Amino acid sequence: MQITTWTTRDVEPHRRASYWREVISRAVLGGSVDLLKADFAGSISARRLDRMSFALFDSSAHDILRERRDIARDIDGSFLLSLQLGGLAKLRQEDREAVLRPGQMGILDSTRPFVVSFSGEVRRMVAVLPRDLTRRYAPGLGNGTGPLLIDDHAPCADLVREYVTKLANPTFDVSVTAAEVLSENLCSLLGIVLASGSDGLATPERELRLEALLAYMRRNASNPELTPREAAAHLNISVRTLHKLMHETGRTFCAWLLDERIDQCVRKLRDPRFARQQISQIAWSCGFSDVSYFNGVFKQRVGATPSQLRSSSLIAGPSGDHD
């Protein structure tokens, strides 16, 4: 995957402000810069995917402003997840302020104006995550709460930091497909972290915990050994709380997991890319350890056997996602 790097090293001092503004817009998102001194120096390395990007910054002190005119050019919107490695970053948005110190992580909503003021010798990593994907796992984000600091002790916070560190590191060798999977996993982990009660979330914590639980189950559905106890331990909740949360879905833990596994099998059986893969292999890859049981429960829920569904899909051609 291509990594793009920009540096002010060979840029004349009087052009560095405009150059850095352009670099910020290309590497992260649109905005303006302020308070650059004559000896300002900076470099950025960015890894860009289809709808997201990851960047590593090194620079002198300066300000970045995201204004309404910048927002108007951004159709879909995104969230900025920042990991501060050196220097300080003061985040201002929605009449609220938060300070990121080395080792801390914070989130800004790109659909609302903000100012980030850097001081000291700045080193930071930034993940630009699509708004719709992030809100699928963390629906409480983007409700006008201003900047959010991530609790270092929240469940999975260390994993979020590890994902950002790897994806924003220009020396991390990863394919586009793998990077996209890792990026969605990052959004899922972020949902778990924020569900643990981070500062300022407007959505009730119970709803966020449920979203985090379902995200974890969806991500680990291929594990035939996944149990309520394991899921509860990962989210730092009791098994009793887990079952109460699942009650709100109208399904038990096992029923929801079974439906998710069946849905994953349906999608693969309809996908031409898996046409040469044996049905038993597809069943195993989706979390079924007993093929006979899989065949029976599949026909019961789908109304056709796996081979019948595959045959009808091949005759009809590519189709959309299974509802």
C-alpha positions as a LaTeX table, in Angstrom:
\begin{tabular}{lrrr}
\hline
Residue & $x$ (\AA) & $y$ (\AA) & $z$ (\AA) \\
\hline
Met1 & 0.00 & 0.00 & 0.00 \\
Gln2 & 1.32 & 3.42 & $-0.96$ \\
Ile3 & 2.32 & 5.83 & 1.81 \\
Thr4 & 2.55 & 9.53 & 0.92 \\
Thr5 & 4.98 & 11.80 & 2.78 \\
Trp6 & 5.17 & 15.60 & 2.81 \\
Thr7 & 7.77 & 17.83 & 4.48 \\
Thr8 & 8.47 & 21.54 & 4.78 \\
Arg9 & 12.21 & 20.94 & 4.62 \\
Asp10 & 12.60 & 22.38 & 1.10 \\
Val11 & 9.72 & 24.89 & 1.28 \\
Glu12 & 10.54 & 28.58 & 1.56 \\
Pro13 & 9.51 & 30.07 & 4.95 \\
His14 & 6.95 & 32.50 & 3.48 \\
Arg15 & 5.17 & 29.60 & 1.73 \\
Arg16 & 5.06 & 27.17 & 4.63 \\
Ala17 & 1.66 & 28.25 & 5.97 \\
Ser18 & $-0.11$ & 27.67 & 2.65 \\
Tyr19 & 1.88 & 24.48 & 2.03 \\
Trp20 & 1.05 & 23.08 & 5.47 \\
Arg21 & $-2.64$ & 23.95 & 5.01 \\
Glu22 & $-2.66$ & 22.02 & 1.73 \\
Val23 & $-0.84$ & 19.09 & 3.32 \\
Ile24 & $-3.31$ & 18.92 & 6.21 \\
Ser25 & $-6.22$ & 18.91 & 3.76 \\
Arg26 & $-4.72$ & 16.11 & 1.68 \\
Ala27 & $-3.51$ & 13.95 & 4.56 \\
Val28 & $-6.44$ & 14.40 & 6.97 \\
Leu29 & $-9.21$ & 16.90 & 6.14 \\
Gly30 & $-9.74$ & 20.52 & 5.13 \\
Gly31 & $-8.87$ & 23.37 & 7.45 \\
Ser32 & $-6.64$ & 26.38 & 7.91 \\
Val33 & $-3.49$ & 26.91 & 9.95 \\
Asp34 & $-2.42$ & 29.75 & 12.19 \\
Leu35 & 0.43 & 30.92 & 14.43 \\
Leu36 & 3.21 & 29.40 & 12.36 \\
Lys37 & 6.56 & 30.91 & 13.25 \\
Ala38 & 9.21 & 31.70 & 10.65 \\
Asp39 & 11.20 & 28.63 & 11.65 \\
Phe40 & 8.17 & 26.30 & 11.52 \\
Ala41 & 9.00 & 22.76 & 10.38 \\
Gly42 & 6.75 & 19.78 & 9.86 \\
Ser43 & 6.31 & 16.45 & 8.12 \\
Ile44 & 3.37 & 14.09 & 7.60 \\
Ser45 & 3.18 & 10.51 & 6.36 \\
Ala46 & $-0.31$ & 9.31 & 5.42 \\
Arg47 & $-1.89$ & 5.98 & 4.52 \\
Arg48 & $-5.15$ & 6.54 & 2.62 \\
Leu49 & $-7.89$ & 3.93 & 2.10 \\
Asp50 & $-11.22$ & 4.32 & 0.32 \\
Arg51 & $-12.98$ & 6.43 & 2.97 \\
Met52 & $-10.46$ & 6.74 & 5.76 \\
Ser53 & $-6.88$ & 7.69 & 6.39 \\
Phe54 & $-4.15$ & 7.32 & 9.00 \\
Ala55 & $-1.36$ & 9.84 & 9.44 \\
Leu56 & 1.80 & 10.41 & 11.48 \\
Phe57 & 2.66 & 14.07 & 12.24 \\
Asp58 & 5.90 & 15.70 & 13.41 \\
Ser59 & 5.86 & 19.49 & 13.63 \\
Ser60 & 6.55 & 22.68 & 15.53 \\
Ala61 & 3.80 & 24.47 & 17.47 \\
His62 & 0.83 & 25.83 & 15.49 \\
Asp63 & $-2.99$ & 25.92 & 15.35 \\
Ile64 & $-5.37$ & 24.04 & 13.05 \\
Leu65 & $-8.83$ & 25.54 & 12.48 \\
Arg66 & $-11.78$ & 23.64 & 11.01 \\
Glu67 & $-14.35$ & 26.25 & 9.87 \\
Arg68 & $-17.85$ & 26.06 & 8.42 \\
Arg69 & $-16.57$ & 26.64 & 4.90 \\
Asp70 & $-14.34$ & 23.59 & 5.28 \\
Ile71 & $-17.25$ & 21.53 & 6.60 \\
Ala72 & $-19.42$ & 22.54 & 3.62 \\
Arg73 & $-16.96$ & 20.83 & 1.25 \\
Asp74 & $-17.07$ & 17.57 & 3.20 \\
Ile75 & $-20.09$ & 15.53 & 2.08 \\
Asp76 & $-20.00$ & 12.50 & 4.37 \\
Gly77 & $-18.26$ & 13.73 & 7.51 \\
Ser78 & $-15.86$ & 11.85 & 9.74 \\
Phe79 & $-14.43$ & 11.55 & 13.23 \\
Leu80 & $-10.80$ & 12.31 & 14.07 \\
Leu81 & $-9.23$ & 9.93 & 16.54 \\
Ser82 & $-5.92$ & 11.40 & 17.75 \\
Leu83 & $-3.13$ & 9.75 & 19.70 \\
Gln84 & $-0.70$ & 12.28 & 21.17 \\
Leu85 & 2.91 & 11.08 & 21.26 \\
Gly86 & 4.77 & 14.32 & 21.97 \\
Gly87 & 3.93 & 17.92 & 22.89 \\
Leu88 & 0.43 & 19.06 & 23.90 \\
Ala89 & $-2.78$ & 19.42 & 21.90 \\
Lys90 & $-5.62$ & 21.62 & 23.19 \\
Leu91 & $-8.92$ & 20.64 & 21.53 \\
Arg92 & $-11.73$ & 23.23 & 21.43 \\
Gln93 & $-15.21$ & 22.44 & 20.10 \\
Glu94 & $-18.81$ & 23.16 & 21.14 \\
Asp95 & $-17.63$ & 25.57 & 23.88 \\
Arg96 & $-15.67$ & 22.75 & 25.49 \\
Glu97 & $-11.94$ & 22.16 & 25.84 \\
Ala98 & $-9.79$ & 19.11 & 26.40 \\
Val99 & $-6.00$ & 18.74 & 26.52 \\
Leu100 & $-4.21$ & 15.74 & 25.07 \\
Arg101 & $-0.92$ & 14.89 & 26.72 \\
Pro102 & 1.57 & 12.30 & 25.45 \\
Gly103 & $-0.04$ & 8.87 & 25.54 \\
Gln104 & $-3.62$ & 10.18 & 25.58 \\
Met105 & $-6.29$ & 9.78 & 22.89 \\
Gly106 & $-9.17$ & 12.07 & 21.96 \\
Ile107 & $-11.97$ & 12.38 & 19.39 \\
Leu108 & $-13.30$ & 15.34 & 17.38 \\
Asp109 & $-16.36$ & 15.51 & 15.13 \\
Ser110 & $-15.42$ & 16.90 & 11.71 \\
Thr111 & $-18.99$ & 18.11 & 11.03 \\
Arg112 & $-18.64$ & 20.87 & 13.64 \\
Pro113 & $-16.07$ & 23.69 & 13.78 \\
Phe114 & $-13.05$ & 23.12 & 16.01 \\
Val115 & $-9.61$ & 24.47 & 16.86 \\
Val116 & $-6.60$ & 22.38 & 17.80 \\
Ser117 & $-3.67$ & 24.27 & 19.35 \\
Phe118 & $-0.33$ & 22.44 & 19.44 \\
Ser119 & 2.52 & 23.40 & 21.73 \\
Gly120 & 6.01 & 22.02 & 22.15 \\
Glu121 & 7.59 & 19.59 & 19.71 \\
Val122 & 4.50 & 17.89 & 18.38 \\
Arg123 & 4.30 & 14.22 & 17.43 \\
Arg124 & 0.88 & 12.61 & 16.95 \\
Met125 & $-1.04$ & 9.96 & 15.07 \\
Val126 & $-4.49$ & 10.57 & 13.61 \\
Ala127 & $-7.14$ & 8.19 & 12.29 \\
Val128 & $-9.85$ & 9.75 & 10.10 \\
Leu129 & $-12.84$ & 7.41 & 10.39 \\
Pro130 & $-16.08$ & 7.58 & 8.33 \\
Arg131 & $-18.96$ & 8.98 & 10.33 \\
Asp132 & $-21.50$ & 6.34 & 9.30 \\
Leu133 & $-19.18$ & 3.40 & 10.04 \\
Thr134 & $-18.08$ & 4.81 & 13.40 \\
Arg135 & $-21.64$ & 5.56 & 14.51 \\
Arg136 & $-22.68$ & 2.01 & 13.67 \\
Tyr137 & $-20.53$ & 0.86 & 16.58 \\
Ala138 & $-20.62$ & 4.05 & 18.71 \\
Pro139 & $-24.05$ & 5.64 & 18.12 \\
Gly140 & $-23.53$ & 8.14 & 20.93 \\
Leu141 & $-20.85$ & 10.00 & 19.00 \\
Gly142 & $-21.69$ & 13.19 & 17.16 \\
Asn143 & $-24.43$ & 14.46 & 19.46 \\
Gly144 & $-22.88$ & 17.88 & 20.03 \\
Thr145 & $-20.76$ & 16.86 & 22.99 \\
Gly146 & $-17.52$ & 18.55 & 21.93 \\
Pro147 & $-14.10$ & 16.86 & 22.21 \\
Leu148 & $-13.94$ & 13.52 & 24.01 \\
Leu149 & $-10.98$ & 12.11 & 25.89 \\
Ile150 & $-10.70$ & 8.33 & 25.90 \\
Asp151 & $-10.33$ & 6.75 & 29.31 \\
Asp152 & $-7.01$ & 4.90 & 29.35 \\
His153 & $-8.51$ & 2.29 & 31.71 \\
Ala154 & $-11.60$ & 1.57 & 29.58 \\
Pro155 & $-11.93$ & $-1.97$ & 28.21 \\
Cys156 & $-10.07$ & $-2.32$ & 24.89 \\
Ala157 & $-8.50$ & 1.17 & 25.08 \\
Asp158 & $-5.10$ & $-0.46$ & 24.76 \\
Leu159 & $-6.25$ & $-2.25$ & 21.61 \\
Val160 & $-7.53$ & 1.00 & 20.09 \\
Arg161 & $-4.11$ & 2.55 & 20.74 \\
Glu162 & $-2.37$ & $-0.45$ & 19.18 \\
Tyr163 & $-4.53$ & $-0.31$ & 16.02 \\
Val164 & $-3.92$ & 3.41 & 15.55 \\
Thr165 & $-0.20$ & 2.99 & 16.18 \\
Lys166 & 0.12 & 0.28 & 13.56 \\
Leu167 & $-2.09$ & 1.79 & 10.85 \\
Ala168 & $-0.56$ & 5.27 & 11.17 \\
Asn169 & 2.99 & 3.92 & 11.15 \\
Pro170 & 4.37 & 4.28 & 7.59 \\
Thr171 & 6.66 & 1.27 & 8.10 \\
Phe172 & 3.74 & $-1.07$ & 8.88 \\
Asp173 & 3.44 & $-3.32$ & 5.81 \\
Val174 & $-0.20$ & $-4.29$ & 5.20 \\
Ser175 & $-2.39$ & $-4.88$ & 2.15 \\
Val176 & $-5.34$ & $-2.64$ & 1.32 \\
Thr177 & $-7.83$ & $-5.42$ & 2.11 \\
Ala178 & $-6.24$ & $-6.18$ & 5.47 \\
Ala179 & $-6.06$ & $-2.48$ & 6.34 \\
Glu180 & $-9.77$ & $-2.07$ & 5.61 \\
Val181 & $-10.60$ & $-5.00$ & 7.90 \\
Leu182 & $-8.36$ & $-3.59$ & 10.63 \\
Ser183 & $-10.03$ & $-0.18$ & 10.22 \\
Glu184 & $-13.51$ & $-1.60$ & 10.76 \\
Asn185 & $-12.22$ & $-3.54$ & 13.76 \\
Leu186 & $-10.87$ & $-0.24$ & 15.09 \\
Cys187 & $-14.36$ & 1.31 & 14.86 \\
Ser188 & $-15.80$ & $-1.72$ & 16.64 \\
Leu189 & $-13.23$ & $-1.46$ & 19.43 \\
Leu190 & $-13.92$ & 2.26 & 19.72 \\
Gly191 & $-17.58$ & 1.43 & 20.32 \\
Ile192 & $-16.60$ & $-0.87$ & 23.16 \\
Val193 & $-14.34$ & 1.77 & 24.70 \\
Leu194 & $-16.96$ & 4.51 & 24.56 \\
Ala195 & $-19.66$ & 2.18 & 25.88 \\
Ser196 & $-17.67$ & 1.85 & 29.10 \\
Gly197 & $-18.67$ & 5.38 & 30.11 \\
Ser198 & $-16.27$ & 7.87 & 28.53 \\
Asp199 & $-16.81$ & 11.54 & 29.23 \\
Gly200 & $-19.70$ & 13.38 & 27.64 \\
Leu201 & $-21.67$ & 10.73 & 25.75 \\
Ala202 & $-25.31$ & 11.76 & 25.39 \\
Thr203 & $-26.65$ & 8.31 & 24.45 \\
Pro204 & $-27.57$ & 6.20 & 27.53 \\
Glu205 & $-24.76$ & 3.92 & 28.59 \\
Arg206 & $-27.03$ & 0.88 & 28.42 \\
Glu207 & $-27.64$ & 1.42 & 24.71 \\
Leu208 & $-23.93$ & 1.86 & 24.08 \\
Arg209 & $-23.10$ & $-1.28$ & 26.03 \\
Leu210 & $-25.55$ & $-3.23$ & 23.89 \\
Glu211 & $-23.99$ & $-1.84$ & 20.69 \\
Ala212 & $-20.55$ & $-2.77$ & 21.97 \\
Leu213 & $-21.72$ & $-6.28$ & 22.86 \\
Leu214 & $-23.28$ & $-6.88$ & 19.44 \\
Ala215 & $-20.16$ & $-5.50$ & 17.73 \\
Tyr216 & $-17.99$ & $-7.94$ & 19.68 \\
Met217 & $-20.32$ & $-10.86$ & 18.89 \\
Arg218 & $-20.44$ & $-9.93$ & 15.20 \\
Arg219 & $-16.67$ & $-9.68$ & 15.04 \\
Asn220 & $-16.13$ & $-13.03$ & 16.81 \\
Ala221 & $-19.04$ & $-15.02$ & 15.37 \\
Ser222 & $-16.59$ & $-17.29$ & 13.52 \\
Asn223 & $-15.32$ & $-18.61$ & 16.86 \\
Pro224 & $-17.35$ & $-21.77$ & 17.62 \\
Glu225 & $-16.25$ & $-21.59$ & 21.25 \\
Leu226 & $-17.63$ & $-18.07$ & 21.87 \\
Thr227 & $-19.65$ & $-18.04$ & 25.10 \\
Pro228 & $-21.60$ & $-15.45$ & 27.10 \\
Arg229 & $-18.96$ & $-15.65$ & 29.82 \\
Glu230 & $-16.15$ & $-14.85$ & 27.36 \\
Ala231 & $-18.05$ & $-11.93$ & 25.82 \\
Ala232 & $-18.99$ & $-10.54$ & 29.24 \\
Ala233 & $-15.39$ & $-10.76$ & 30.46 \\
His234 & $-14.13$ & $-8.90$ & 27.39 \\
Leu235 & $-16.61$ & $-6.06$ & 27.95 \\
Asn236 & $-16.00$ & $-6.04$ & 31.73 \\
Ile237 & $-19.66$ & $-6.76$ & 32.57 \\
Ser238 & $-21.34$ & $-9.64$ & 34.41 \\
Val239 & $-22.97$ & $-12.55$ & 32.57 \\
Arg240 & $-26.27$ & $-11.51$ & 34.17 \\
Thr241 & $-25.91$ & $-8.00$ & 32.70 \\
Leu242 & $-25.09$ & $-9.51$ & 29.31 \\
His243 & $-28.32$ & $-11.54$ & 29.30 \\
Lys244 & $-30.31$ & $-8.46$ & 30.33 \\
Leu245 & $-28.81$ & $-6.54$ & 27.42 \\
Met246 & $-29.61$ & $-9.34$ & 24.99 \\
His247 & $-33.21$ & $-9.37$ & 26.23 \\
Glu248 & $-33.59$ & $-5.93$ & 24.61 \\
Thr249 & $-32.89$ & $-7.47$ & 21.19 \\
Gly250 & $-35.70$ & $-9.97$ & 21.58 \\
Arg251 & $-33.23$ & $-12.84$ & 21.20 \\
Thr252 & $-30.98$ & $-14.80$ & 23.50 \\
Phe253 & $-27.20$ & $-14.70$ & 23.13 \\
Cys254 & $-27.17$ & $-18.07$ & 21.35 \\
Ala255 & $-30.11$ & $-17.23$ & 19.06 \\
Trp256 & $-28.58$ & $-13.91$ & 17.98 \\
Leu257 & $-25.20$ & $-15.56$ & 17.38 \\
Leu258 & $-26.81$ & $-18.35$ & 15.36 \\
Asp259 & $-28.66$ & $-15.84$ & 13.16 \\
Glu260 & $-25.44$ & $-13.89$ & 12.60 \\
Arg261 & $-23.59$ & $-17.04$ & 11.57 \\
Ile262 & $-26.38$ & $-18.06$ & 9.19 \\
Asp263 & $-26.34$ & $-14.55$ & 7.66 \\
Gln264 & $-22.58$ & $-14.77$ & 7.13 \\
Cys265 & $-22.98$ & $-18.17$ & 5.44 \\
Val266 & $-25.75$ & $-16.84$ & 3.19 \\
Arg267 & $-23.56$ & $-13.95$ & 2.07 \\
Lys268 & $-20.67$ & $-16.28$ & 1.25 \\
Leu269 & $-22.87$ & $-18.78$ & $-0.59$ \\
Arg270 & $-24.18$ & $-15.95$ & $-2.76$ \\
Asp271 & $-20.73$ & $-14.48$ & $-3.37$ \\
Pro272 & $-19.02$ & $-15.73$ & $-6.57$ \\
Arg273 & $-15.64$ & $-15.36$ & $-4.86$ \\
Phe274 & $-16.52$ & $-18.39$ & $-2.66$ \\
Ala275 & $-18.03$ & $-20.49$ & $-5.47$ \\
Arg276 & $-15.14$ & $-22.99$ & $-5.39$ \\
Gln277 & $-15.11$ & $-23.31$ & $-1.62$ \\
Gln278 & $-16.84$ & $-26.37$ & $-0.17$ \\
Ile279 & $-20.01$ & $-25.70$ & 1.79 \\
Ser280 & $-18.53$ & $-27.45$ & 4.82 \\
Gln281 & $-15.56$ & $-25.05$ & 4.73 \\
Ile282 & $-17.91$ & $-22.07$ & 4.59 \\
Ala283 & $-19.84$ & $-23.45$ & 7.56 \\
Trp284 & $-16.64$ & $-23.88$ & 9.58 \\
Ser285 & $-15.38$ & $-20.40$ & 8.66 \\
Cys286 & $-18.63$ & $-18.91$ & 10.01 \\
Gly287 & $-18.44$ & $-20.63$ & 13.38 \\
Phe288 & $-20.24$ & $-23.98$ & 12.85 \\
Ser289 & $-18.36$ & $-27.03$ & 14.11 \\
Asp290 & $-21.04$ & $-29.61$ & 13.19 \\
Val291 & $-21.93$ & $-29.71$ & 9.49 \\
Ser292 & $-25.04$ & $-31.87$ & 10.00 \\
Tyr293 & $-26.40$ & $-29.42$ & 12.54 \\
Phe294 & $-25.53$ & $-26.55$ & 10.20 \\
Asn295 & $-27.44$ & $-28.10$ & 7.28 \\
Gly296 & $-30.53$ & $-28.65$ & 9.41 \\
Val297 & $-30.67$ & $-25.24$ & 11.05 \\
Phe298 & $-29.81$ & $-23.50$ & 7.77 \\
Lys299 & $-32.78$ & $-25.05$ & 5.93 \\
Gln300 & $-35.05$ & $-24.31$ & 8.89 \\
Arg301 & $-34.16$ & $-20.59$ & 8.88 \\
Val302 & $-33.55$ & $-19.92$ & 5.18 \\
Gly303 & $-36.12$ & $-22.26$ & 3.64 \\
Ala304 & $-33.56$ & $-23.93$ & 1.38 \\
Thr305 & $-30.50$ & $-26.08$ & 1.77 \\
Pro306 & $-27.08$ & $-24.44$ & 1.40 \\
Ser307 & $-26.53$ & $-26.14$ & $-1.97$ \\
Gln308 & $-29.95$ & $-25.04$ & $-3.22$ \\
Leu309 & $-29.26$ & $-21.44$ & $-2.23$ \\
Arg310 & $-25.86$ & $-21.51$ & $-3.92$ \\
Ser311 & $-27.32$ & $-23.00$ & $-7.12$ \\
Ser312 & $-30.12$ & $-20.45$ & $-7.33$ \\
Ser313 & $-27.66$ & $-17.60$ & $-6.71$ \\
Leu314 & $-25.33$ & $-18.79$ & $-9.47$ \\
Ile315 & $-28.24$ & $-19.02$ & $-11.91$ \\
Ala316 & $-29.61$ & $-15.59$ & $-10.96$ \\
Gly317 & $-26.19$ & $-13.94$ & $-10.92$ \\
Pro318 & $-24.80$ & $-11.56$ & $-8.25$ \\
Ser319 & $-27.34$ & $-10.40$ & $-5.71$ \\
Gly320 & $-27.44$ & $-7.96$ & $-2.83$ \\
Asp321 & $-26.86$ & $-8.59$ & 0.84 \\
His322 & $-29.12$ & $-10.99$ & 2.68 \\
Asp323 & $-31.63$ & $-9.23$ & 4.95 \\
\hline
\end{tabular}
